[in-house]
Amino acid sequence: MKLPIQNFERRNLVRLLRKKAKENNSNIWRRVAELLEKPKRDRVAVNLSRINRYTVKDDVVVVPGKTLSAGVLNHPVTVAAFSSSRKAKEKIERAGGKCLKIEELLNQNPKGSNIKIIA
């Protein structure tokens, strides 16, 4: 039995992701919704060092959790996350990348093509 999601913003995002996944036959948004449904203790927190390690220049990445600032980012990437620390946003922008909310990326790329999930 699934427990109810307490955070209204997160609950609405999960509903939106599931709706768009069904409309566009996109498994990536379905998977992101599943990861966001997890309890807080099981959700991901991704450091910039991991993003730097698993991406190349101009990649688009979705983080179904929080982006943290530990590490260095050497190349520009677009990072969409549920939340990001202030320092992580600064480092991403300093590297020439963009920091977005997941909803913004969903509106830009409803099919979810060429997106990596880092969890």
Secondary structure, DSSP 4 states (H G I P E B T S, - for coil): -PPPP--HHHHHHHHHHHHHHHHHT-HHHHHHHHHHHS-GGGSEEEEHHHHHHH--TT-EEEEEEEEE--S---S--EEEEEEE-HHHHHHHHHTT-EEEEHHHHHHH-TT-TT-EE--
